[in-house]
Each structure stands twice: as structure tokens, then as C-alpha cells.
């Protein structure tokens, strides 16, 4: 009887560990996506800033109508 209860408790513990592992993996995956997305955003801002600097210095024509450079 005690062995049966111990086995049931161990199975529940393994199931709980699997659930915790899955949630930990999901949280880590979302954090990685956030870091990568932030890096992409910062790169896009830097590219737009460089574009505006080059247009203002007349090195490039204003070929991208989607980017509004402040004058």
C-alpha cells in the first residue's frame, strides 16, 4: 500500500516537473524573442538615422518616401 502511494506521488512529481520545465522553456523562448526584436528595432532606427544624415548632407537623394527626415 505504501509502495503504491509512493509510486503515485512520484508520477505526480514527474508530471509537475515536466509542466514546470515546459513553462520555463516558454518563458526563456519569449525572453529571447524580446531581445532579438529589440535588436532589430535598434538596427532599423540606426539605419533610418544614417539615411537622414546622408540625405541632409546631399550625399544621397531622398529616394525612400516612407522615411520622413526632419529638416
N, CA, C and O atoms as a Maestro MAE file, in Angstrom:
{
 s_m_m2io_version
 :::
 2.0.0
}

f_m_ct {
 s_m_title
 :::
 protein
 m_atom[284] {
  # First column is atom index #
  i_m_mmod_type
  r_m_x_coord
  r_m_y_coord
  r_m_z_coord
  i_m_residue_number
  s_m_chain_name
  s_m_pdb_residue_name
  s_m_pdb_atom_name
  i_m_atomic_number
  :::
  1 25 0.821 -1.196 0.000 1 A "UNK " " N  " 7
  2 3 0.000 0.000 0.000 1 A "UNK " " CA " 6
  3 2 0.869 1.266 0.000 1 A "UNK " " C  " 6
  4 15 0.620 2.206 -0.754 1 A "UNK " " O  " 8
  5 25 1.884 1.267 0.855 2 A "UNK " " N  " 7
  6 3 2.786 2.429 0.913 2 A "UNK " " CA " 6
  7 2 3.556 2.555 -0.391 2 A "UNK " " C  " 6
  8 15 3.774 3.667 -0.872 2 A "UNK " " O  " 8
  9 25 3.971 1.437 -0.971 3 A "UNK " " N  " 7
  10 3 4.698 1.457 -2.237 3 A "UNK " " CA " 6
  11 2 3.821 2.035 -3.341 3 A "UNK " " C  " 6
  12 15 4.296 2.810 -4.171 3 A "UNK " " O  " 8
  13 25 2.557 1.665 -3.355 4 A "UNK " " N  " 7
  14 3 1.635 2.180 -4.360 4 A "UNK " " CA " 6
  15 2 1.465 3.694 -4.218 4 A "UNK " " C  " 6
  16 15 1.460 4.413 -5.217 4 A "UNK " " O  " 8
  17 25 1.326 4.176 -2.993 5 A "UNK " " N  " 7
  18 3 1.197 5.629 -2.763 5 A "UNK " " CA " 6
  19 2 2.473 6.350 -3.179 5 A "UNK " " C  " 6
  20 15 2.419 7.429 -3.769 5 A "UNK " " O  " 8
  21 25 3.620 5.751 -2.869 6 A "UNK " " N  " 7
  22 3 4.893 6.356 -3.238 6 A "UNK " " CA " 6
  23 2 5.038 6.434 -4.750 6 A "UNK " " C  " 6
  24 15 5.523 7.435 -5.276 6 A "UNK " " O  " 8
  25 25 4.624 5.394 -5.448 7 A "UNK " " N  " 7
  26 3 4.699 5.392 -6.901 7 A "UNK " " CA " 6
  27 2 3.772 6.455 -7.494 7 A "UNK " " C  " 6
  28 15 4.145 7.157 -8.433 7 A "UNK " " O  " 8
  29 25 2.587 6.567 -6.951 8 A "UNK " " N  " 7
  30 3 1.645 7.593 -7.429 8 A "UNK " " CA " 6
  31 2 2.209 8.985 -7.184 8 A "UNK " " C  " 6
  32 15 2.110 9.851 -8.052 8 A "UNK " " O  " 8
  33 25 2.795 9.210 -6.026 9 A "UNK " " N  " 7
  34 3 3.373 10.509 -5.698 9 A "UNK " " CA " 6
  35 2 4.538 10.829 -6.626 9 A "UNK " " C  " 6
  36 15 4.699 11.970 -7.058 9 A "UNK " " O  " 8
  37 25 5.356 9.812 -6.933 10 A "UNK " " N  " 7
  38 3 6.489 10.024 -7.835 10 A "UNK " " CA " 6
  39 2 6.007 10.371 -9.244 10 A "UNK " " C  " 6
  40 15 6.591 11.227 -9.909 10 A "UNK " " O  " 8
  41 25 4.941 9.706 -9.696 11 A "UNK " " N  " 7
  42 3 4.397 10.026 -11.026 11 A "UNK " " CA " 6
  43 2 3.883 11.463 -11.072 11 A "UNK " " C  " 6
  44 15 4.117 12.176 -12.048 11 A "UNK " " O  " 8
  45 25 3.199 11.882 -10.041 12 A "UNK " " N  " 7
  46 3 2.697 13.256 -9.986 12 A "UNK " " CA " 6
  47 2 3.864 14.250 -9.957 12 A "UNK " " C  " 6
  48 15 3.804 15.303 -10.592 12 A "UNK " " O  " 8
  49 25 4.900 13.917 -9.234 13 A "UNK " " N  " 7
  50 3 6.078 14.788 -9.146 13 A "UNK " " CA " 6
  51 2 6.741 14.927 -10.515 13 A "UNK " " C  " 6
  52 15 7.151 16.022 -10.901 13 A "UNK " " O  " 8
  53 25 6.847 13.817 -11.250 14 A "UNK " " N  " 7
  54 3 7.428 13.847 -12.589 14 A "UNK " " CA " 6
  55 2 6.558 14.691 -13.516 14 A "UNK " " C  " 6
  56 15 7.083 15.476 -14.306 14 A "UNK " " O  " 8
  57 25 5.237 14.541 -13.432 15 A "UNK " " N  " 7
  58 3 4.334 15.346 -14.255 15 A "UNK " " CA " 6
  59 2 4.486 16.826 -13.931 15 A "UNK " " C  " 6
  60 15 4.497 17.660 -14.837 15 A "UNK " " O  " 8
  61 25 4.606 17.163 -12.639 16 A "UNK " " N  " 7
  62 3 4.760 18.555 -12.229 16 A "UNK " " CA " 6
  63 2 6.088 19.109 -12.735 16 A "UNK " " C  " 6
  64 15 6.151 20.253 -13.184 16 A "UNK " " O  " 8
  65 25 7.144 18.309 -12.667 17 A "UNK " " N  " 7
  66 3 8.441 18.752 -13.173 17 A "UNK " " CA " 6
  67 2 8.382 18.995 -14.674 17 A "UNK " " C  " 6
  68 15 8.989 19.943 -15.173 17 A "UNK " " O  " 8
  69 25 7.657 18.147 -15.397 18 A "UNK " " N  " 7
  70 3 7.512 18.354 -16.841 18 A "UNK " " CA " 6
  71 2 6.761 19.647 -17.132 18 A "UNK " " C  " 6
  72 15 7.144 20.386 -18.040 18 A "UNK " " O  " 8
  73 25 5.716 19.932 -16.392 19 A "UNK " " N  " 7
  74 3 4.950 21.167 -16.591 19 A "UNK " " CA " 6
  75 2 5.816 22.383 -16.285 19 A "UNK " " C  " 6
  76 15 5.794 23.367 -17.025 19 A "UNK " " O  " 8
  77 25 6.570 22.318 -15.206 20 A "UNK " " N  " 7
  78 3 7.452 23.436 -14.852 20 A "UNK " " CA " 6
  79 2 8.516 23.632 -15.925 20 A "UNK " " C  " 6
  80 15 8.822 24.765 -16.297 20 A "UNK " " O  " 8
  81 25 9.080 22.536 -16.425 21 A "UNK " " N  " 7
  82 3 10.098 22.622 -17.477 21 A "UNK " " CA " 6
  83 2 9.531 23.235 -18.748 21 A "UNK " " C  " 6
  84 15 10.192 24.043 -19.402 21 A "UNK " " O  " 8
  85 25 8.323 22.858 -19.094 22 A "UNK " " N  " 7
  86 3 7.697 23.413 -20.299 22 A "UNK " " CA " 6
  87 2 7.468 24.916 -20.132 22 A "UNK " " C  " 6
  88 15 7.773 25.694 -21.036 22 A "UNK " " O  " 8
  89 25 6.935 25.326 -18.986 23 A "UNK " " N  " 7
  90 3 6.699 26.758 -18.763 23 A "UNK " " CA " 6
  91 2 8.005 27.539 -18.710 23 A "UNK " " C  " 6
  92 15 8.077 28.661 -19.213 23 A "UNK " " O  " 8
  93 25 9.030 26.962 -18.111 24 A "UNK " " N  " 7
  94 3 10.339 27.632 -18.079 24 A "UNK " " CA " 6
  95 2 10.874 27.799 -19.497 24 A "UNK " " C  " 6
  96 15 11.435 28.842 -19.832 24 A "UNK " " O  " 8
  97 25 10.701 26.780 -20.325 25 A "UNK " " N  " 7
  98 3 11.135 26.874 -21.721 25 A "UNK " " CA " 6
  99 2 10.375 27.939 -22.486 25 A "UNK " " C  " 6
  100 15 10.958 28.665 -23.292 25 A "UNK " " O  " 8
  101 25 9.087 28.037 -22.241 26 A "UNK " " N  " 7
  102 3 8.272 29.055 -22.914 26 A "UNK " " CA " 6
  103 2 8.719 30.457 -22.500 26 A "UNK " " C  " 6
  104 15 8.846 31.346 -23.342 26 A "UNK " " O  " 8
  105 25 8.954 30.648 -21.222 27 A "UNK " " N  " 7
  106 3 9.386 31.967 -20.728 27 A "UNK " " CA " 6
  107 2 10.745 32.335 -21.313 27 A "UNK " " C  " 6
  108 15 10.948 33.472 -21.740 27 A "UNK " " O  " 8
  109 25 11.675 31.386 -21.338 28 A "UNK " " N  " 7
  110 3 13.006 31.654 -21.897 28 A "UNK " " CA " 6
  111 2 12.896 31.972 -23.383 28 A "UNK " " C  " 6
  112 15 13.570 32.879 -23.872 28 A "UNK " " O  " 8
  113 25 12.054 31.237 -24.109 29 A "UNK " " N  " 7
  114 3 11.859 31.487 -25.533 29 A "UNK " " CA " 6
  115 2 11.309 32.893 -25.775 29 A "UNK " " C  " 6
  116 15 11.764 33.590 -26.682 29 A "UNK " " O  " 8
  117 25 10.337 33.308 -24.969 30 A "UNK " " N  " 7
  118 3 9.772 34.656 -25.123 30 A "UNK " " CA " 6
  119 2 10.793 35.737 -24.793 30 A "UNK " " C  " 6
  120 15 10.818 36.783 -25.442 30 A "UNK " " O  " 8
  121 25 11.623 35.502 -23.805 31 A "UNK " " N  " 7
  122 3 12.679 36.460 -23.486 31 A "UNK " " CA " 6
  123 2 13.667 36.589 -24.635 31 A "UNK " " C  " 6
  124 15 14.098 37.693 -24.967 31 A "UNK " " O  " 8
  125 25 14.026 35.473 -25.240 32 A "UNK " " N  " 7
  126 3 14.939 35.517 -26.385 32 A "UNK " " CA " 6
  127 2 14.310 36.285 -27.539 32 A "UNK " " C  " 6
  128 15 14.977 37.096 -28.182 32 A "UNK " " O  " 8
  129 25 13.037 36.038 -27.805 33 A "UNK " " N  " 7
  130 3 12.350 36.784 -28.862 33 A "UNK " " CA " 6
  131 2 12.340 38.283 -28.569 33 A "UNK " " C  " 6
  132 15 12.512 39.097 -29.477 33 A "UNK " " O  " 8
  133 25 12.141 38.641 -27.310 34 A "UNK " " N  " 7
  134 3 12.149 40.058 -26.939 34 A "UNK " " CA " 6
  135 2 13.497 40.706 -27.170 34 A "UNK " " C  " 6
  136 15 13.570 41.831 -27.664 34 A "UNK " " O  " 8
  137 25 14.568 40.007 -26.817 35 A "UNK " " N  " 7
  138 3 15.917 40.548 -27.004 35 A "UNK " " CA " 6
  139 2 16.224 40.705 -28.492 35 A "UNK " " C  " 6
  140 15 16.759 41.730 -28.914 35 A "UNK " " O  " 8
  141 25 15.887 39.698 -29.277 36 A "UNK " " N  " 7
  142 3 16.141 39.756 -30.716 36 A "UNK " " CA " 6
  143 2 15.304 40.855 -31.359 36 A "UNK " " C  " 6
  144 15 15.803 41.590 -32.211 36 A "UNK " " O  " 8
  145 25 14.046 40.977 -30.965 37 A "UNK " " N  " 7
  146 3 13.187 42.018 -31.512 37 A "UNK " " CA " 6
  147 2 13.690 43.408 -31.170 37 A "UNK " " C  " 6
  148 15 13.615 44.326 -31.987 37 A "UNK " " O  " 8
  149 25 14.201 43.558 -29.958 38 A "UNK " " N  " 7
  150 3 14.757 44.858 -29.550 38 A "UNK " " CA " 6
  151 2 15.977 45.215 -30.398 38 A "UNK " " C  " 6
  152 15 16.154 46.368 -30.791 38 A "UNK " " O  " 8
  153 25 16.811 44.221 -30.673 39 A "UNK " " N  " 7
  154 3 17.996 44.447 -31.511 39 A "UNK " " CA " 6
  155 2 17.611 44.842 -32.924 39 A "UNK " " C  " 6
  156 15 18.230 45.728 -33.514 39 A "UNK " " O  " 8
  157 25 16.586 44.186 -33.475 40 A "UNK " " N  " 7
  158 3 16.102 44.543 -34.814 40 A "UNK " " CA " 6
  159 2 15.582 45.970 -34.841 40 A "UNK " " C  " 6
  160 15 15.844 46.709 -35.790 40 A "UNK " " O  " 8
  161 25 14.849 46.361 -33.812 41 A "UNK " " N  " 7
  162 3 14.311 47.718 -33.738 41 A "UNK " " CA " 6
  163 2 15.441 48.749 -33.681 41 A "UNK " " C  " 6
  164 15 15.413 49.752 -34.395 41 A "UNK " " O  " 8
  165 25 16.429 48.493 -32.828 42 A "UNK " " N  " 7
  166 3 17.547 49.435 -32.704 42 A "UNK " " CA " 6
  167 2 18.321 49.551 -34.015 42 A "UNK " " C  " 6
  168 15 18.778 50.638 -34.370 42 A "UNK " " O  " 8
  169 25 18.469 48.448 -34.732 43 A "UNK " " N  " 7
  170 3 19.151 48.484 -36.026 43 A "UNK " " CA " 6
  171 2 18.352 49.309 -37.035 43 A "UNK " " C  " 6
  172 15 18.929 50.103 -37.778 43 A "UNK " " O  " 8
  173 25 17.047 49.130 -37.066 44 A "UNK " " N  " 7
  174 3 16.206 49.888 -38.000 44 A "UNK " " CA " 6
  175 2 16.268 51.387 -37.711 44 A "UNK " " C  " 6
  176 15 16.306 52.196 -38.638 44 A "UNK " " O  " 8
  177 25 16.278 51.759 -36.440 45 A "UNK " " N  " 7
  178 3 16.391 53.173 -36.071 45 A "UNK " " CA " 6
  179 2 17.742 53.730 -36.509 45 A "UNK " " C  " 6
  180 15 17.816 54.852 -37.010 45 A "UNK " " O  " 8
  181 25 18.802 52.963 -36.325 46 A "UNK " " N  " 7
  182 3 20.141 53.412 -36.726 46 A "UNK " " CA " 6
  183 2 20.232 53.576 -38.242 46 A "UNK " " C  " 6
  184 15 20.846 54.527 -38.727 46 A "UNK " " O  " 8
  185 25 19.628 52.660 -38.985 47 A "UNK " " N  " 7
  186 3 19.640 52.761 -40.452 47 A "UNK " " CA " 6
  187 2 18.876 53.999 -40.902 47 A "UNK " " C  " 6
  188 15 19.323 54.713 -41.801 47 A "UNK " " O  " 8
  189 25 17.726 54.257 -40.282 48 A "UNK " " N  " 7
  190 3 16.946 55.439 -40.647 48 A "UNK " " CA " 6
  191 2 17.701 56.725 -40.307 48 A "UNK " " C  " 6
  192 15 17.666 57.686 -41.075 48 A "UNK " " O  " 8
  193 25 18.370 56.746 -39.183 49 A "UNK " " N  " 7
  194 3 19.163 57.918 -38.791 49 A "UNK " " CA " 6
  195 2 20.292 58.158 -39.787 49 A "UNK " " C  " 6
  196 15 20.549 59.297 -40.176 49 A "UNK " " O  " 8
  197 25 20.966 57.085 -40.200 50 A "UNK " " N  " 7
  198 3 22.050 57.207 -41.177 50 A "UNK " " CA " 6
  199 2 21.511 57.716 -42.513 50 A "UNK " " C  " 6
  200 15 22.133 58.561 -43.157 50 A "UNK " " O  " 8
  201 25 20.352 57.201 -42.926 51 A "UNK " " N  " 7
  202 3 19.728 57.648 -44.163 51 A "UNK " " CA " 6
  203 2 19.457 59.158 -44.109 51 A "UNK " " C  " 6
  204 15 19.759 59.884 -45.056 51 A "UNK " " O  " 8
  205 25 18.884 59.619 -42.990 52 A "UNK " " N  " 7
  206 3 18.575 61.047 -42.863 52 A "UNK " " CA " 6
  207 2 19.845 61.897 -42.873 52 A "UNK " " C  " 6
  208 15 19.864 62.978 -43.463 52 A "UNK " " O  " 8
  209 25 20.898 61.417 -42.225 53 A "UNK " " N  " 7
  210 3 22.168 62.163 -42.253 53 A "UNK " " CA " 6
  211 2 22.711 62.270 -43.677 53 A "UNK " " C  " 6
  212 15 23.194 63.328 -44.080 53 A "UNK " " O  " 8
  213 25 22.633 61.181 -44.435 54 A "UNK " " N  " 7
  214 3 23.155 61.198 -45.794 54 A "UNK " " CA " 6
  215 2 22.309 62.074 -46.705 54 A "UNK " " C  " 6
  216 15 22.848 62.735 -47.593 54 A "UNK " " O  " 8
  217 25 20.988 62.093 -46.504 55 A "UNK " " N  " 7
  218 3 20.113 62.948 -47.318 55 A "UNK " " CA " 6
  219 2 20.357 64.410 -46.978 55 A "UNK " " C  " 6
  220 15 20.409 65.254 -47.872 55 A "UNK " " O  " 8
  221 25 20.509 64.719 -45.680 56 A "UNK " " N  " 7
  222 3 20.743 66.112 -45.276 56 A "UNK " " CA " 6
  223 2 22.081 66.638 -45.783 56 A "UNK " " C  " 6
  224 15 22.204 67.829 -46.069 56 A "UNK " " O  " 8
  225 25 23.080 65.774 -45.898 57 A "UNK " " N  " 7
  226 3 24.384 66.222 -46.393 57 A "UNK " " CA " 6
  227 2 24.445 66.195 -47.918 57 A "UNK " " C  " 6
  228 15 25.494 66.466 -48.503 57 A "UNK " " O  " 8
  229 25 23.335 65.871 -48.556 58 A "UNK " " N  " 7
  230 3 23.201 65.818 -50.016 58 A "UNK " " CA " 6
  231 2 24.081 64.739 -50.654 58 A "UNK " " C  " 6
  232 15 24.387 64.818 -51.844 58 A "UNK " " O  " 8
  233 25 24.489 63.737 -49.880 59 A "UNK " " N  " 7
  234 3 25.261 62.625 -50.435 59 A "UNK " " CA " 6
  235 2 24.336 61.636 -51.139 59 A "UNK " " C  " 6
  236 15 24.731 60.996 -52.114 59 A "UNK " " O  " 8
  237 25 23.115 61.513 -50.648 60 A "UNK " " N  " 7
  238 3 22.123 60.622 -51.251 60 A "UNK " " CA " 6
  239 2 20.885 61.430 -51.604 60 A "UNK " " C  " 6
  240 15 20.572 62.408 -50.926 60 A "UNK " " O  " 8
  241 25 20.172 61.033 -52.665 61 A "UNK " " N  " 7
  242 3 18.871 61.644 -52.908 61 A "UNK " " CA " 6
  243 2 17.843 61.029 -51.949 61 A "UNK " " C  " 6
  244 15 18.038 59.932 -51.425 61 A "UNK " " O  " 8
  245 25 16.774 61.746 -51.740 62 A "UNK " " N  " 7
  246 3 15.708 61.247 -50.860 62 A "UNK " " CA " 6
  247 2 14.854 60.264 -51.648 62 A "UNK " " C  " 6
  248 15 13.806 60.626 -52.182 62 A "UNK " " O  " 8
  249 25 15.309 59.022 -51.714 63 A "UNK " " N  " 7
  250 3 14.640 58.011 -52.533 63 A "UNK " " CA " 6
  251 2 13.574 57.216 -51.775 63 A "UNK " " C  " 6
  252 15 12.750 56.547 -52.398 63 A "UNK " " O  " 8
  253 25 13.576 57.278 -50.479 64 A "UNK " " N  " 7
  254 3 12.615 56.495 -49.673 64 A "UNK " " CA " 6
  255 2 11.550 57.437 -49.136 64 A "UNK " " C  " 6
  256 15 11.809 58.220 -48.223 64 A "UNK " " O  " 8
  257 25 10.355 57.360 -49.701 65 A "UNK " " N  " 7
  258 3 9.273 58.259 -49.273 65 A "UNK " " CA " 6
  259 2 8.677 57.844 -47.936 65 A "UNK " " C  " 6
  260 15 7.956 58.632 -47.324 65 A "UNK " " O  " 8
  261 25 8.955 56.624 -47.460 66 A "UNK " " N  " 7
  262 3 8.424 56.150 -46.186 66 A "UNK " " CA " 6
  263 2 9.171 56.746 -44.991 66 A "UNK " " C  " 6
  264 15 8.658 56.758 -43.871 66 A "UNK " " O  " 8
  265 25 10.372 57.235 -45.237 67 A "UNK " " N  " 7
  266 3 11.167 57.811 -44.130 67 A "UNK " " CA " 6
  267 2 11.015 59.326 -44.199 67 A "UNK " " C  " 6
  268 15 11.331 59.948 -45.213 67 A "UNK " " O  " 8
  269 25 10.540 59.895 -43.133 68 A "UNK " " N  " 7
  270 3 10.351 61.352 -43.039 68 A "UNK " " CA " 6
  271 2 11.486 61.921 -42.186 68 A "UNK " " C  " 6
  272 15 11.503 61.750 -40.967 68 A "UNK " " O  " 8
  273 25 12.411 62.584 -42.824 69 A "UNK " " N  " 7
  274 3 13.518 63.221 -42.116 69 A "UNK " " CA " 6
  275 2 13.106 64.631 -41.726 69 A "UNK " " C  " 6
  276 15 12.550 65.378 -42.531 69 A "UNK " " O  " 8
  277 25 13.388 64.982 -40.472 70 A "UNK " " N  " 7
  278 3 13.082 66.329 -40.004 70 A "UNK " " CA " 6
  279 2 14.111 67.296 -40.579 70 A "UNK " " C  " 6
  280 15 15.306 67.003 -40.627 70 A "UNK " " O  " 8
  281 25 13.627 68.439 -41.009 71 A "UNK " " N  " 7
  282 3 14.538 69.427 -41.607 71 A "UNK " " CA " 6
  283 2 14.720 70.599 -40.709 71 A "UNK " " C  " 6
  284 15 15.453 71.529 -41.048 71 A "UNK " " O  " 8
  :::
 }
 m_bond[283] {
  # First column is bond index #
  i_m_from
  i_m_to
  i_m_order
  :::
  1 1 2 1
  2 2 3 1
  3 3 4 2
  4 3 5 1
  5 5 6 1
  6 6 7 1
  7 7 8 2
  8 7 9 1
  9 9 10 1
  10 10 11 1
  11 11 12 2
  12 11 13 1
  13 13 14 1
  14 14 15 1
  15 15 16 2
  16 15 17 1
  17 17 18 1
  18 18 19 1
  19 19 20 2
  20 19 21 1
  21 21 22 1
  22 22 23 1
  23 23 24 2
  24 23 25 1
  25 25 26 1
  26 26 27 1
  27 27 28 2
  28 27 29 1
  29 29 30 1
  30 30 31 1
  31 31 32 2
  32 31 33 1
  33 33 34 1
  34 34 35 1
  35 35 36 2
  36 35 37 1
  37 37 38 1
  38 38 39 1
  39 39 40 2
  40 39 41 1
  41 41 42 1
  42 42 43 1
  43 43 44 2
  44 43 45 1
  45 45 46 1
  46 46 47 1
  47 47 48 2
  48 47 49 1
  49 49 50 1
  50 50 51 1
  51 51 52 2
  52 51 53 1
  53 53 54 1
  54 54 55 1
  55 55 56 2
  56 55 57 1
  57 57 58 1
  58 58 59 1
  59 59 60 2
  60 59 61 1
  61 61 62 1
  62 62 63 1
  63 63 64 2
  64 63 65 1
  65 65 66 1
  66 66 67 1
  67 67 68 2
  68 67 69 1
  69 69 70 1
  70 70 71 1
  71 71 72 2
  72 71 73 1
  73 73 74 1
  74 74 75 1
  75 75 76 2
  76 75 77 1
  77 77 78 1
  78 78 79 1
  79 79 80 2
  80 79 81 1
  81 81 82 1
  82 82 83 1
  83 83 84 2
  84 83 85 1
  85 85 86 1
  86 86 87 1
  87 87 88 2
  88 87 89 1
  89 89 90 1
  90 90 91 1
  91 91 92 2
  92 91 93 1
  93 93 94 1
  94 94 95 1
  95 95 96 2
  96 95 97 1
  97 97 98 1
  98 98 99 1
  99 99 100 2
  100 99 101 1
  101 101 102 1
  102 102 103 1
  103 103 104 2
  104 103 105 1
  105 105 106 1
  106 106 107 1
  107 107 108 2
  108 107 109 1
  109 109 110 1
  110 110 111 1
  111 111 112 2
  112 111 113 1
  113 113 114 1
  114 114 115 1
  115 115 116 2
  116 115 117 1
  117 117 118 1
  118 118 119 1
  119 119 120 2
  120 119 121 1
  121 121 122 1
  122 122 123 1
  123 123 124 2
  124 123 125 1
  125 125 126 1
  126 126 127 1
  127 127 128 2
  128 127 129 1
  129 129 130 1
  130 130 131 1
  131 131 132 2
  132 131 133 1
  133 133 134 1
  134 134 135 1
  135 135 136 2
  136 135 137 1
  137 137 138 1
  138 138 139 1
  139 139 140 2
  140 139 141 1
  141 141 142 1
  142 142 143 1
  143 143 144 2
  144 143 145 1
  145 145 146 1
  146 146 147 1
  147 147 148 2
  148 147 149 1
  149 149 150 1
  150 150 151 1
  151 151 152 2
  152 151 153 1
  153 153 154 1
  154 154 155 1
  155 155 156 2
  156 155 157 1
  157 157 158 1
  158 158 159 1
  159 159 160 2
  160 159 161 1
  161 161 162 1
  162 162 163 1
  163 163 164 2
  164 163 165 1
  165 165 166 1
  166 166 167 1
  167 167 168 2
  168 167 169 1
  169 169 170 1
  170 170 171 1
  171 171 172 2
  172 171 173 1
  173 173 174 1
  174 174 175 1
  175 175 176 2
  176 175 177 1
  177 177 178 1
  178 178 179 1
  179 179 180 2
  180 179 181 1
  181 181 182 1
  182 182 183 1
  183 183 184 2
  184 183 185 1
  185 185 186 1
  186 186 187 1
  187 187 188 2
  188 187 189 1
  189 189 190 1
  190 190 191 1
  191 191 192 2
  192 191 193 1
  193 193 194 1
  194 194 195 1
  195 195 196 2
  196 195 197 1
  197 197 198 1
  198 198 199 1
  199 199 200 2
  200 199 201 1
  201 201 202 1
  202 202 203 1
  203 203 204 2
  204 203 205 1
  205 205 206 1
  206 206 207 1
  207 207 208 2
  208 207 209 1
  209 209 210 1
  210 210 211 1
  211 211 212 2
  212 211 213 1
  213 213 214 1
  214 214 215 1
  215 215 216 2
  216 215 217 1
  217 217 218 1
  218 218 219 1
  219 219 220 2
  220 219 221 1
  221 221 222 1
  222 222 223 1
  223 223 224 2
  224 223 225 1
  225 225 226 1
  226 226 227 1
  227 227 228 2
  228 227 229 1
  229 229 230 1
  230 230 231 1
  231 231 232 2
  232 231 233 1
  233 233 234 1
  234 234 235 1
  235 235 236 2
  236 235 237 1
  237 237 238 1
  238 238 239 1
  239 239 240 2
  240 239 241 1
  241 241 242 1
  242 242 243 1
  243 243 244 2
  244 243 245 1
  245 245 246 1
  246 246 247 1
  247 247 248 2
  248 247 249 1
  249 249 250 1
  250 250 251 1
  251 251 252 2
  252 251 253 1
  253 253 254 1
  254 254 255 1
  255 255 256 2
  256 255 257 1
  257 257 258 1
  258 258 259 1
  259 259 260 2
  260 259 261 1
  261 261 262 1
  262 262 263 1
  263 263 264 2
  264 263 265 1
  265 265 266 1
  266 266 267 1
  267 267 268 2
  268 267 269 1
  269 269 270 1
  270 270 271 1
  271 271 272 2
  272 271 273 1
  273 273 274 1
  274 274 275 1
  275 275 276 2
  276 275 277 1
  277 277 278 1
  278 278 279 1
  279 279 280 2
  280 279 281 1
  281 281 282 1
  282 282 283 1
  283 283 284 2
  :::
 }
}
